[in-house]
Amino acid sequence: VSRDIKPENFMVDSKGYMKLINLSTSKIIRTENNQMSKTFTIIGTPHYMAPDIILGKGYNNLVDLWSLGVCLY
């Protein structure tokens, strides 16, 4: 899970491919007993953070999907 997807963290290379850069806030989230584990660290850029992160109730990789949606909006 990246936890900090925002427009500033995307770059287009010389071939026109979009790349996600700056993965310094990334964390590996493992699957245990067929359930995705959660993490509770509050980290990221507030304007692009999913509500799950802000509320501090734990989150998984779906927060990156929220941030990507905010970027596309």
N, CA, C and O atoms as a Tripos MOL2 file, in Angstrom:
@<TRIPOS>MOLECULE
protein
  292   291    73     0     0
PROTEIN
NO_CHARGES

@<TRIPOS>ATOM
      1 N           0.8570   -1.1600    0.0000 N.3       1 VAL1
      2 CA          0.0000    0.0000    0.0000 C.3       1 VAL1
      3 C           0.9120    1.2360    0.0000 C.2       1 VAL1
      4 O           1.8490    1.3280    0.7940 O.2       1 VAL1
      5 N           0.6270    2.1700   -0.8910 N.am      2 SER2
      6 CA          1.4840    3.3420   -1.0550 C.3       2 SER2
      7 C           1.2370    4.3890    0.0340 C.2       2 SER2
      8 O           2.1860    4.9240    0.6080 O.2       2 SER2
      9 N          -0.0090    4.6770    0.3110 N.am      3 ARG3
     10 CA         -0.4580    5.6160    1.3440 C.3       3 ARG3
     11 C          -0.1980    7.0760    1.0350 C.2       3 ARG3
     12 O          -0.4930    7.9310    1.8690 O.2       3 ARG3
     13 N           0.3450    7.3970   -0.1390 N.am      4 ASP4
     14 CA          0.5520    8.8090   -0.4870 C.3       4 ASP4
     15 C           0.4580    9.0010   -2.0020 C.2       4 ASP4
     16 O           1.3690    9.5390   -2.6310 O.2       4 ASP4
     17 N          -0.6580    8.5540   -2.5700 N.am      5 ILE5
     18 CA         -0.8760    8.7550   -4.0110 C.3       5 ILE5
     19 C          -1.4550   10.1520   -4.1980 C.2       5 ILE5
     20 O          -2.5160   10.4820   -3.6680 O.2       5 ILE5
     21 N          -0.7340   10.9610   -4.9650 N.am      6 LYS6
     22 CA         -1.1480   12.3310   -5.2730 C.3       6 LYS6
     23 C          -0.4990   12.7110   -6.5980 C.2       6 LYS6
     24 O           0.4630   12.0650   -7.0120 O.2       6 LYS6
     25 N          -1.0010   13.7420   -7.2710 N.am      7 PRO7
     26 CA         -0.4560   14.1070   -8.5860 C.3       7 PRO7
     27 C           1.0430   14.3540   -8.5840 C.2       7 PRO7
     28 O           1.7110   14.0540   -9.5730 O.2       7 PRO7
     29 N           1.5860   14.8910   -7.5050 N.am      8 GLU8
     30 CA          3.0140   15.1820   -7.4400 C.3       8 GLU8
     31 C           3.8760   13.9240   -7.4690 C.2       8 GLU8
     32 O           5.0730   14.0000   -7.7440 O.2       8 GLU8
     33 N           3.2770   12.7680   -7.1880 N.am      9 ASN9
     34 CA          4.0220   11.5200   -7.1380 C.3       9 ASN9
     35 C           3.9070   10.7070   -8.4270 C.2       9 ASN9
     36 O           4.2600    9.5280   -8.4430 O.2       9 ASN9
     37 N           3.4240   11.3150   -9.4940 N.am     10 PHE10
     38 CA          3.3750   10.6650  -10.7990 C.3      10 PHE10
     39 C           4.3250   11.3740  -11.7510 C.2      10 PHE10
     40 O           4.4930   12.5920  -11.6970 O.2      10 PHE10
     41 N           4.9390   10.5910  -12.6180 N.am     11 MET11
     42 CA          5.8600   11.1320  -13.6040 C.3      11 MET11
     43 C           5.6420   10.3770  -14.9130 C.2      11 MET11
     44 O           5.3360    9.1850  -14.8990 O.2      11 MET11
     45 N           5.7980   11.0630  -16.0360 N.am     12 VAL12
     46 CA          5.6870   10.4330  -17.3500 C.3      12 VAL12
     47 C           7.0920   10.2830  -17.9120 C.2      12 VAL12
     48 O           7.8470   11.2520  -17.9920 O.2      12 VAL12
     49 N           7.4420    9.0390  -18.3080 N.am     13 ASP13
     50 CA          8.7910    8.8240  -18.8300 C.3      13 ASP13
     51 C           8.8740    9.2110  -20.2990 C.2      13 ASP13
     52 O           7.8900    9.6660  -20.8820 O.2      13 ASP13
     53 N          10.0400    9.0320  -20.8910 N.am     14 SER14
     54 CA         10.2740    9.4620  -22.2720 C.3      14 SER14
     55 C           9.4350    8.6990  -23.2940 C.2      14 SER14
     56 O           9.2540    9.1680  -24.4180 O.2      14 SER14
     57 N           8.9220    7.5260  -22.9140 N.am     15 LYS15
     58 CA          8.0800    6.7380  -23.8170 C.3      15 LYS15
     59 C           6.5920    7.0100  -23.6050 C.2      15 LYS15
     60 O           5.7510    6.4350  -24.2960 O.2      15 LYS15
     61 N           6.2690    7.8770  -22.6590 N.am     16 GLY16
     62 CA          4.8790    8.2350  -22.4130 C.3      16 GLY16
     63 C           4.1870    7.3940  -21.3560 C.2      16 GLY16
     64 O           2.9790    7.5250  -21.1600 O.2      16 GLY16
     65 N           4.9340    6.5290  -20.6670 N.am     17 TYR17
     66 CA          4.3520    5.7080  -19.6150 C.3      17 TYR17
     67 C           4.3190    6.4640  -18.2990 C.2      17 TYR17
     68 O           5.2850    7.1350  -17.9350 O.2      17 TYR17
     69 N           3.1990    6.3510  -17.5840 N.am     18 MET18
     70 CA          3.0720    7.0020  -16.2950 C.3      18 MET18
     71 C           3.6750    6.1020  -15.2220 C.2      18 MET18
     72 O           3.4110    4.9000  -15.1890 O.2      18 MET18
     73 N           4.4740    6.6830  -14.3560 N.am     19 LYS19
     74 CA          5.1460    5.9380  -13.2920 C.3      19 LYS19
     75 C           4.8210    6.5830  -11.9520 C.2      19 LYS19
     76 O           4.7480    7.8060  -11.8370 O.2      19 LYS19
     77 N           4.6270    5.7450  -10.9440 N.am     20 LEU20
     78 CA          4.4400    6.2210   -9.5820 C.3      20 LEU20
     79 C           5.8220    6.3210   -8.9370 C.2      20 LEU20
     80 O           6.5600    5.3370   -8.8790 O.2      20 LEU20
     81 N           6.1610    7.5040   -8.4580 N.am     21 ILE21
     82 CA          7.4640    7.7120   -7.8330 C.3      21 ILE21
     83 C           7.2620    8.0330   -6.3580 C.2      21 ILE21
     84 O           6.1280    8.1920   -5.9080 O.2      21 ILE21
     85 N           8.3320    8.1270   -5.6190 N.am     22 ASN22
     86 CA          8.3070    8.4600   -4.1930 C.3      22 ASN22
     87 C           7.4750    7.4500   -3.3930 C.2      22 ASN22
     88 O           6.3810    7.7610   -2.9210 O.2      22 ASN22
     89 N           7.9980    6.2840   -3.2590 N.am     23 LEU23
     90 CA          7.3190    5.2350   -2.4970 C.3      23 LEU23
     91 C           7.8430    5.1650   -1.0590 C.2      23 LEU23
     92 O           7.8330    4.0960   -0.4480 O.2      23 LEU23
     93 N           8.2900    6.2760   -0.5300 N.am     24 SER24
     94 CA          8.8800    6.2950    0.8120 C.3      24 SER24
     95 C           7.8700    5.9960    1.9180 C.2      24 SER24
     96 O           8.2650    5.5950    3.0120 O.2      24 SER24
     97 N           6.5830    6.1820    1.6580 N.am     25 THR25
     98 CA          5.5690    5.9180    2.6810 C.3      25 THR25
     99 C           4.9120    4.5510    2.5040 C.2      25 THR25
    100 O           3.9590    4.2290    3.2130 O.2      25 THR25
    101 N           5.4030    3.7550    1.5790 N.am     26 SER26
    102 CA          4.8030    2.4500    1.2820 C.3      26 SER26
    103 C           5.0020    1.4570    2.4180 C.2      26 SER26
    104 O           5.9490    1.5510    3.1990 O.2      26 SER26
    105 N           4.0760    0.4990    2.4840 N.am     27 LYS27
    106 CA          4.1490   -0.5520    3.4960 C.3      27 LYS27
    107 C           3.5720   -1.8270    2.9000 C.2      27 LYS27
    108 O           2.5840   -1.7860    2.1670 O.2      27 LYS27
    109 N           4.1880   -2.9510    3.2160 N.am     28 ILE28
    110 CA          3.6790   -4.2420    2.7620 C.3      28 ILE28
    111 C           2.6010   -4.6950    3.7370 C.2      28 ILE28
    112 O           2.8180   -4.7370    4.9480 O.2      28 ILE28
    113 N           1.4360   -5.0330    3.1900 N.am     29 ILE29
    114 CA          0.3400   -5.5440    4.0100 C.3      29 ILE29
    115 C           0.1200   -6.9950    3.6180 C.2      29 ILE29
    116 O          -0.1220   -7.3030    2.4510 O.2      29 ILE29
    117 N           0.2020   -7.8570    4.5710 N.am     30 ARG30
    118 CA          0.1230   -9.2910    4.3180 C.3      30 ARG30
    119 C          -1.2980   -9.8190    4.4910 C.2      30 ARG30
    120 O          -2.1340   -9.2100    5.1580 O.2      30 ARG30
    121 N          -1.5440  -10.9670    3.8710 N.am     31 THR31
    122 CA         -2.8170  -11.6670    4.0190 C.3      31 THR31
    123 C          -2.6400  -12.7780    5.0440 C.2      31 THR31
    124 O          -1.7190  -13.5880    4.9340 O.2      31 THR31
    125 N          -3.5150  -12.8170    6.0360 N.am     32 GLU32
    126 CA         -3.4650  -13.8470    7.0670 C.3      32 GLU32
    127 C          -4.8220  -14.5300    7.1520 C.2      32 GLU32
    128 O          -5.8480  -13.8680    7.3120 O.2      32 GLU32
    129 N          -4.8270  -15.8510    7.0440 N.am     33 ASN33
    130 CA         -6.0660  -16.6390    7.1150 C.3      33 ASN33
    131 C          -7.1160  -16.1490    6.1300 C.2      33 ASN33
    132 O          -8.2880  -16.0090    6.4760 O.2      33 ASN33
    133 N          -6.6840  -15.8890    4.8930 N.am     34 ASN34
    134 CA         -7.5510  -15.3930    3.8180 C.3      34 ASN34
    135 C          -8.1810  -14.0370    4.1250 C.2      34 ASN34
    136 O          -9.1840  -13.6770    3.5090 O.2      34 ASN34
    137 N          -7.6230  -13.2890    5.0500 N.am     35 GLN35
    138 CA         -8.1010  -11.9330    5.3450 C.3      35 GLN35
    139 C          -6.9280  -10.9660    5.2500 C.2      35 GLN35
    140 O          -5.8340  -11.2500    5.7360 O.2      35 GLN35
    141 N          -7.1650   -9.8400    4.6300 N.am     36 MET36
    142 CA         -6.1420   -8.8060    4.5020 C.3      36 MET36
    143 C          -5.9380   -8.1680    5.8720 C.2      36 MET36
    144 O          -6.8960   -7.7200    6.5020 O.2      36 MET36
    145 N          -4.7010   -8.1270    6.3260 N.am     37 SER37
    146 CA         -4.4250   -7.4650    7.6000 C.3      37 SER37
    147 C          -4.5440   -5.9520    7.4190 C.2      37 SER37
    148 O          -4.5810   -5.4540    6.2940 O.2      37 SER37
    149 N          -4.6030   -5.2420    8.5150 N.am     38 LYS38
    150 CA         -4.7420   -3.7870    8.4710 C.3      38 LYS38
    151 C          -3.5500   -3.1320    9.1440 C.2      38 LYS38
    152 O          -2.8470   -3.7460    9.9470 O.2      38 LYS38
    153 N          -3.3410   -1.8800    8.7990 N.am     39 THR39
    154 CA         -2.3340   -1.0630    9.4620 C.3      39 THR39
    155 C          -3.0260    0.1850   10.0030 C.2      39 THR39
    156 O          -4.0860    0.5720    9.5110 O.2      39 THR39
    157 N          -2.4370    0.8040   10.9990 N.am     40 PHE40
    158 CA         -3.1100    1.8980   11.6960 C.3      40 PHE40
    159 C          -2.3350    3.2150   11.6740 C.2      40 PHE40
    160 O          -2.7660    4.1900   12.2900 O.2      40 PHE40
    161 N          -1.2060    3.2590   10.9800 N.am     41 THR41
    162 CA         -0.3770    4.4580   10.9340 C.3      41 THR41
    163 C          -1.0830    5.5650   10.1550 C.2      41 THR41
    164 O          -1.5550    5.3380    9.0410 O.2      41 THR41
    165 N          -1.1560    6.7490   10.7300 N.am     42 ILE42
    166 CA         -1.7500    7.8890   10.0320 C.3      42 ILE42
    167 C          -0.6270    8.5930    9.2910 C.2      42 ILE42
    168 O           0.2010    9.2760    9.8930 O.2      42 ILE42
    169 N          -0.6100    8.4150    7.9590 N.am     43 ILE43
    170 CA          0.4620    8.9570    7.1360 C.3      43 ILE43
    171 C          -0.0910    9.2790    5.7530 C.2      43 ILE43
    172 O          -0.9760    8.5810    5.2580 O.2      43 ILE43
    173 N           0.4200   10.3200    5.1340 N.am     44 GLY44
    174 CA         -0.0220   10.7070    3.7970 C.3      44 GLY44
    175 C          -0.3210   12.1880    3.7130 C.2      44 GLY44
    176 O          -0.1100   12.9350    4.6690 O.2      44 GLY44
    177 N          -0.8120   12.6020    2.5660 N.am     45 THR45
    178 CA         -1.1870   13.9930    2.3340 C.3      45 THR45
    179 C          -2.6820   14.1310    2.6200 C.2      45 THR45
    180 O          -3.4930   13.4740    1.9670 O.2      45 THR45
    181 N          -3.0570   14.9660    3.5790 N.am     46 PRO46
    182 CA         -4.4590   15.0250    4.0370 C.3      46 PRO46
    183 C          -5.5100   15.1830    2.9390 C.2      46 PRO46
    184 O          -6.5760   14.5750    3.0360 O.2      46 PRO46
    185 N          -5.2520   15.9690    1.9080 N.am     47 HIS47
    186 CA         -6.2570   16.1850    0.8710 C.3      47 HIS47
    187 C          -6.5370   14.9300    0.0410 C.2      47 HIS47
    188 O          -7.5760   14.8440   -0.6130 O.2      47 HIS47
    189 N          -5.6410   13.9780    0.0590 N.am     48 TYR48
    190 CA         -5.7930   12.7660   -0.7430 C.3      48 TYR48
    191 C          -6.0060   11.5140    0.1180 C.2      48 TYR48
    192 O          -6.1120   10.4090   -0.4140 O.2      48 TYR48
    193 N          -6.0690   11.6810    1.4310 N.am     49 MET49
    194 CA         -6.2150   10.5460    2.3410 C.3      49 MET49
    195 C          -7.6440   10.0180    2.3500 C.2      49 MET49
    196 O          -8.6080   10.7820    2.2890 O.2      49 MET49
    197 N          -7.7580    8.7120    2.4260 N.am     50 ALA50
    198 CA         -9.0700    8.0770    2.5690 C.3      50 ALA50
    199 C          -9.5800    8.3000    3.9950 C.2      50 ALA50
    200 O          -8.7830    8.4490    4.9210 O.2      50 ALA50
    201 N         -10.8870    8.3220    4.1740 N.am     51 PRO51
    202 CA        -11.4500    8.4880    5.5230 C.3      51 PRO51
    203 C         -10.9640    7.4200    6.5020 C.2      51 PRO51
    204 O         -10.8480    7.6830    7.6980 O.2      51 PRO51
    205 N         -10.6810    6.2170    5.9990 N.am     52 ASP52
    206 CA        -10.2100    5.1360    6.8710 C.3      52 ASP52
    207 C          -8.9070    5.5150    7.5740 C.2      52 ASP52
    208 O          -8.7100    5.1810    8.7420 O.2      52 ASP52
    209 N          -8.0270    6.2070    6.8700 N.am     53 ILE53
    210 CA         -6.7550    6.6200    7.4700 C.3      53 ILE53
    211 C          -6.9920    7.7140    8.5010 C.2      53 ILE53
    212 O          -6.4520    7.6610    9.6060 O.2      53 ILE53
    213 N          -7.7960    8.6980    8.1420 N.am     54 ILE54
    214 CA         -8.0440    9.8410    9.0230 C.3      54 ILE54
    215 C          -8.7200    9.4150   10.3170 C.2      54 ILE54
    216 O          -8.4050    9.9410   11.3840 O.2      54 ILE54
    217 N          -9.6530    8.4580   10.2320 N.am     55 LEU55
    218 CA        -10.3700    8.0030   11.4230 C.3      55 LEU55
    219 C          -9.5170    7.1200   12.3250 C.2      55 LEU55
    220 O          -9.8380    6.9430   13.5000 O.2      55 LEU55
    221 N          -8.4310    6.5620   11.7850 N.am     56 GLY56
    222 CA         -7.5280    5.7540   12.5960 C.3      56 GLY56
    223 C          -8.0720    4.4010   12.9900 C.2      56 GLY56
    224 O          -7.6070    3.8170   13.9690 O.2      56 GLY56
    225 N          -9.0530    3.8790   12.2490 N.am     57 LYS57
    226 CA         -9.6630    2.5850   12.5730 C.3      57 LYS57
    227 C          -8.9840    1.4130   11.8760 C.2      57 LYS57
    228 O          -9.4410    0.2750   11.9880 O.2      57 LYS57
    229 N          -7.9110    1.6770   11.1690 N.am     58 GLY58
    230 CA         -7.2140    0.6300   10.4350 C.3      58 GLY58
    231 C          -7.6360    0.6300    8.9810 C.2      58 GLY58
    232 O          -8.7830    0.9350    8.6550 O.2      58 GLY58
    233 N          -6.6970    0.2830    8.1060 N.am     59 TYR59
    234 CA         -6.9810    0.3030    6.6760 C.3      59 TYR59
    235 C          -6.1030   -0.7070    5.9670 C.2      59 TYR59
    236 O          -5.1410   -1.2280    6.5300 O.2      59 TYR59
    237 N          -6.4590   -0.9740    4.7050 N.am     60 ASN60
    238 CA         -5.6720   -1.8890    3.8690 C.3      60 ASN60
    239 C          -5.3840   -1.2090    2.5390 C.2      60 ASN60
    240 O          -5.3950    0.0200    2.4600 O.2      60 ASN60
    241 N          -5.1300   -1.9810    1.5060 N.am     61 ASN61
    242 CA         -4.7110   -1.4190    0.2180 C.3      61 ASN61
    243 C          -5.7990   -0.6320   -0.5010 C.2      61 ASN61
    244 O          -5.4950    0.0410   -1.4850 O.2      61 ASN61
    245 N          -7.0300   -0.6840   -0.0660 N.am     62 LEU62
    246 CA         -8.1050    0.0460   -0.7350 C.3      62 LEU62
    247 C          -7.9850    1.5630   -0.5710 C.2      62 LEU62
    248 O          -8.6130    2.3120   -1.3190 O.2      62 LEU62
    249 N          -7.1920    2.0240    0.3920 N.am     63 VAL63
    250 CA         -7.0120    3.4720    0.5570 C.3      63 VAL63
    251 C          -6.3000    4.0690   -0.6520 C.2      63 VAL63
    252 O          -6.5060    5.2400   -0.9710 O.2      63 VAL63
    253 N          -5.4620    3.2770   -1.3330 N.am     64 ASP64
    254 CA         -4.8010    3.7680   -2.5430 C.3      64 ASP64
    255 C          -5.8120    3.9830   -3.6650 C.2      64 ASP64
    256 O          -5.6640    4.9050   -4.4670 O.2      64 ASP64
    257 N          -6.8250    3.1490   -3.7230 N.am     65 LEU65
    258 CA         -7.8830    3.3130   -4.7240 C.3      65 LEU65
    259 C          -8.6430    4.6180   -4.4700 C.2      65 LEU65
    260 O          -8.9870    5.3300   -5.4130 O.2      65 LEU65
    261 N          -8.9030    4.9280   -3.2060 N.am     66 TRP66
    262 CA         -9.5580    6.1940   -2.8660 C.3      66 TRP66
    263 C          -8.7070    7.3750   -3.3340 C.2      66 TRP66
    264 O          -9.2120    8.2930   -3.9800 O.2      66 TRP66
    265 N          -7.4210    7.3470   -3.0070 N.am     67 SER67
    266 CA         -6.5280    8.4480   -3.3830 C.3      67 SER67
    267 C          -6.4300    8.6160   -4.8870 C.2      67 SER67
    268 O          -6.3780    9.7400   -5.3880 O.2      67 SER67
    269 N          -6.4060    7.5090   -5.6060 N.am     68 LEU68
    270 CA         -6.3700    7.5680   -7.0680 C.3      68 LEU68
    271 C          -7.6570    8.2030   -7.6040 C.2      68 LEU68
    272 O          -7.6130    8.9960   -8.5440 O.2      68 LEU68
    273 N          -8.7930    7.8600   -7.0110 N.am     69 GLY69
    274 CA        -10.0630    8.4670   -7.4030 C.3      69 GLY69
    275 C         -10.0820    9.9650   -7.1740 C.2      69 GLY69
    276 O         -10.6150   10.7150   -7.9910 O.2      69 GLY69
    277 N          -9.5010   10.4060   -6.0640 N.am     70 VAL70
    278 CA         -9.4110   11.8440   -5.7850 C.3      70 VAL70
    279 C          -8.5460   12.5260   -6.8320 C.2      70 VAL70
    280 O          -8.8670   13.6220   -7.2900 O.2      70 VAL70
    281 N          -7.4520   11.8810   -7.2090 N.am     71 CYS71
    282 CA         -6.5740   12.4490   -8.2480 C.3      71 CYS71
    283 C          -7.3100   12.5640   -9.5850 C.2      71 CYS71
    284 O          -7.1830   13.5710  -10.2830 O.2      71 CYS71
    285 N          -8.0620   11.5530   -9.9320 N.am     72 LEU72
    286 CA         -8.7810   11.5720  -11.2160 C.3      72 LEU72
    287 C          -9.9160   12.5880  -11.2070 C.2      72 LEU72
    288 O         -10.2390   13.1710  -12.2410 O.2      72 LEU72
    289 N         -10.5190   12.7990  -10.0450 N.am     73 TYR73
    290 CA        -11.6020   13.7670   -9.9420 C.3      73 TYR73
    291 C         -11.0790   15.1690  -10.2020 C.2      73 TYR73
    292 O         -11.8450   16.1320  -10.1600 O.2      73 TYR73
@<TRIPOS>BOND
     1     1     2 1
     2     2     3 1
     3     3     4 2
     4     3     5 am
     5     5     6 1
     6     6     7 1
     7     7     8 2
     8     7     9 am
     9     9    10 1
    10    10    11 1
    11    11    12 2
    12    11    13 am
    13    13    14 1
    14    14    15 1
    15    15    16 2
    16    15    17 am
    17    17    18 1
    18    18    19 1
    19    19    20 2
    20    19    21 am
    21    21    22 1
    22    22    23 1
    23    23    24 2
    24    23    25 am
    25    25    26 1
    26    26    27 1
    27    27    28 2
    28    27    29 am
    29    29    30 1
    30    30    31 1
    31    31    32 2
    32    31    33 am
    33    33    34 1
    34    34    35 1
    35    35    36 2
    36    35    37 am
    37    37    38 1
    38    38    39 1
    39    39    40 2
    40    39    41 am
    41    41    42 1
    42    42    43 1
    43    43    44 2
    44    43    45 am
    45    45    46 1
    46    46    47 1
    47    47    48 2
    48    47    49 am
    49    49    50 1
    50    50    51 1
    51    51    52 2
    52    51    53 am
    53    53    54 1
    54    54    55 1
    55    55    56 2
    56    55    57 am
    57    57    58 1
    58    58    59 1
    59    59    60 2
    60    59    61 am
    61    61    62 1
    62    62    63 1
    63    63    64 2
    64    63    65 am
    65    65    66 1
    66    66    67 1
    67    67    68 2
    68    67    69 am
    69    69    70 1
    70    70    71 1
    71    71    72 2
    72    71    73 am
    73    73    74 1
    74    74    75 1
    75    75    76 2
    76    75    77 am
    77    77    78 1
    78    78    79 1
    79    79    80 2
    80    79    81 am
    81    81    82 1
    82    82    83 1
    83    83    84 2
    84    83    85 am
    85    85    86 1
    86    86    87 1
    87    87    88 2
    88    87    89 am
    89    89    90 1
    90    90    91 1
    91    91    92 2
    92    91    93 am
    93    93    94 1
    94    94    95 1
    95    95    96 2
    96    95    97 am
    97    97    98 1
    98    98    99 1
    99    99   100 2
   100    99   101 am
   101   101   102 1
   102   102   103 1
   103   103   104 2
   104   103   105 am
   105   105   106 1
   106   106   107 1
   107   107   108 2
   108   107   109 am
   109   109   110 1
   110   110   111 1
   111   111   112 2
   112   111   113 am
   113   113   114 1
   114   114   115 1
   115   115   116 2
   116   115   117 am
   117   117   118 1
   118   118   119 1
   119   119   120 2
   120   119   121 am
   121   121   122 1
   122   122   123 1
   123   123   124 2
   124   123   125 am
   125   125   126 1
   126   126   127 1
   127   127   128 2
   128   127   129 am
   129   129   130 1
   130   130   131 1
   131   131   132 2
   132   131   133 am
   133   133   134 1
   134   134   135 1
   135   135   136 2
   136   135   137 am
   137   137   138 1
   138   138   139 1
   139   139   140 2
   140   139   141 am
   141   141   142 1
   142   142   143 1
   143   143   144 2
   144   143   145 am
   145   145   146 1
   146   146   147 1
   147   147   148 2
   148   147   149 am
   149   149   150 1
   150   150   151 1
   151   151   152 2
   152   151   153 am
   153   153   154 1
   154   154   155 1
   155   155   156 2
   156   155   157 am
   157   157   158 1
   158   158   159 1
   159   159   160 2
   160   159   161 am
   161   161   162 1
   162   162   163 1
   163   163   164 2
   164   163   165 am
   165   165   166 1
   166   166   167 1
   167   167   168 2
   168   167   169 am
   169   169   170 1
   170   170   171 1
   171   171   172 2
   172   171   173 am
   173   173   174 1
   174   174   175 1
   175   175   176 2
   176   175   177 am
   177   177   178 1
   178   178   179 1
   179   179   180 2
   180   179   181 am
   181   181   182 1
   182   182   183 1
   183   183   184 2
   184   183   185 am
   185   185   186 1
   186   186   187 1
   187   187   188 2
   188   187   189 am
   189   189   190 1
   190   190   191 1
   191   191   192 2
   192   191   193 am
   193   193   194 1
   194   194   195 1
   195   195   196 2
   196   195   197 am
   197   197   198 1
   198   198   199 1
   199   199   200 2
   200   199   201 am
   201   201   202 1
   202   202   203 1
   203   203   204 2
   204   203   205 am
   205   205   206 1
   206   206   207 1
   207   207   208 2
   208   207   209 am
   209   209   210 1
   210   210   211 1
   211   211   212 2
   212   211   213 am
   213   213   214 1
   214   214   215 1
   215   215   216 2
   216   215   217 am
   217   217   218 1
   218   218   219 1
   219   219   220 2
   220   219   221 am
   221   221   222 1
   222   222   223 1
   223   223   224 2
   224   223   225 am
   225   225   226 1
   226   226   227 1
   227   227   228 2
   228   227   229 am
   229   229   230 1
   230   230   231 1
   231   231   232 2
   232   231   233 am
   233   233   234 1
   234   234   235 1
   235   235   236 2
   236   235   237 am
   237   237   238 1
   238   238   239 1
   239   239   240 2
   240   239   241 am
   241   241   242 1
   242   242   243 1
   243   243   244 2
   244   243   245 am
   245   245   246 1
   246   246   247 1
   247   247   248 2
   248   247   249 am
   249   249   250 1
   250   250   251 1
   251   251   252 2
   252   251   253 am
   253   253   254 1
   254   254   255 1
   255   255   256 2
   256   255   257 am
   257   257   258 1
   258   258   259 1
   259   259   260 2
   260   259   261 am
   261   261   262 1
   262   262   263 1
   263   263   264 2
   264   263   265 am
   265   265   266 1
   266   266   267 1
   267   267   268 2
   268   267   269 am
   269   269   270 1
   270   270   271 1
   271   271   272 2
   272   271   273 am
   273   273   274 1
   274   274   275 1
   275   275   276 2
   276   275   277 am
   277   277   278 1
   278   278   279 1
   279   279   280 2
   280   279   281 am
   281   281   282 1
   282   282   283 1
   283   283   284 2
   284   283   285 am
   285   285   286 1
   286   286   287 1
   287   287   288 2
   288   287   289 am
   289   289   290 1
   290   290   291 1
   291   291   292 2
@<TRIPOS>SUBSTRUCTURE
     1 VAL1         2 RESIDUE 1 A VAL
     2 SER2         6 RESIDUE 1 A SER
     3 ARG3        10 RESIDUE 1 A ARG
     4 ASP4        14 RESIDUE 1 A ASP
     5 ILE5        18 RESIDUE 1 A ILE
     6 LYS6        22 RESIDUE 1 A LYS
     7 PRO7        26 RESIDUE 1 A PRO
     8 GLU8        30 RESIDUE 1 A GLU
     9 ASN9        34 RESIDUE 1 A ASN
    10 PHE10       38 RESIDUE 1 A PHE
    11 MET11       42 RESIDUE 1 A MET
    12 VAL12       46 RESIDUE 1 A VAL
    13 ASP13       50 RESIDUE 1 A ASP
    14 SER14       54 RESIDUE 1 A SER
    15 LYS15       58 RESIDUE 1 A LYS
    16 GLY16       62 RESIDUE 1 A GLY
    17 TYR17       66 RESIDUE 1 A TYR
    18 MET18       70 RESIDUE 1 A MET
    19 LYS19       74 RESIDUE 1 A LYS
    20 LEU20       78 RESIDUE 1 A LEU
    21 ILE21       82 RESIDUE 1 A ILE
    22 ASN22       86 RESIDUE 1 A ASN
    23 LEU23       90 RESIDUE 1 A LEU
    24 SER24       94 RESIDUE 1 A SER
    25 THR25       98 RESIDUE 1 A THR
    26 SER26      102 RESIDUE 1 A SER
    27 LYS27      106 RESIDUE 1 A LYS
    28 ILE28      110 RESIDUE 1 A ILE
    29 ILE29      114 RESIDUE 1 A ILE
    30 ARG30      118 RESIDUE 1 A ARG
    31 THR31      122 RESIDUE 1 A THR
    32 GLU32      126 RESIDUE 1 A GLU
    33 ASN33      130 RESIDUE 1 A ASN
    34 ASN34      134 RESIDUE 1 A ASN
    35 GLN35      138 RESIDUE 1 A GLN
    36 MET36      142 RESIDUE 1 A MET
    37 SER37      146 RESIDUE 1 A SER
    38 LYS38      150 RESIDUE 1 A LYS
    39 THR39      154 RESIDUE 1 A THR
    40 PHE40      158 RESIDUE 1 A PHE
    41 THR41      162 RESIDUE 1 A THR
    42 ILE42      166 RESIDUE 1 A ILE
    43 ILE43      170 RESIDUE 1 A ILE
    44 GLY44      174 RESIDUE 1 A GLY
    45 THR45      178 RESIDUE 1 A THR
    46 PRO46      182 RESIDUE 1 A PRO
    47 HIS47      186 RESIDUE 1 A HIS
    48 TYR48      190 RESIDUE 1 A TYR
    49 MET49      194 RESIDUE 1 A MET
    50 ALA50      198 RESIDUE 1 A ALA
    51 PRO51      202 RESIDUE 1 A PRO
    52 ASP52      206 RESIDUE 1 A ASP
    53 ILE53      210 RESIDUE 1 A ILE
    54 ILE54      214 RESIDUE 1 A ILE
    55 LEU55      218 RESIDUE 1 A LEU
    56 GLY56      222 RESIDUE 1 A GLY
    57 LYS57      226 RESIDUE 1 A LYS
    58 GLY58      230 RESIDUE 1 A GLY
    59 TYR59      234 RESIDUE 1 A TYR
    60 ASN60      238 RESIDUE 1 A ASN
    61 ASN61      242 RESIDUE 1 A ASN
    62 LEU62      246 RESIDUE 1 A LEU
    63 VAL63      250 RESIDUE 1 A VAL
    64 ASP64      254 RESIDUE 1 A ASP
    65 LEU65      258 RESIDUE 1 A LEU
    66 TRP66      262 RESIDUE 1 A TRP
    67 SER67      266 RESIDUE 1 A SER
    68 LEU68      270 RESIDUE 1 A LEU
    69 GLY69      274 RESIDUE 1 A GLY
    70 VAL70      278 RESIDUE 1 A VAL
    71 CYS71      282 RESIDUE 1 A CYS
    72 LEU72      286 RESIDUE 1 A LEU
    73 TYR73      290 RESIDUE 1 A TYR
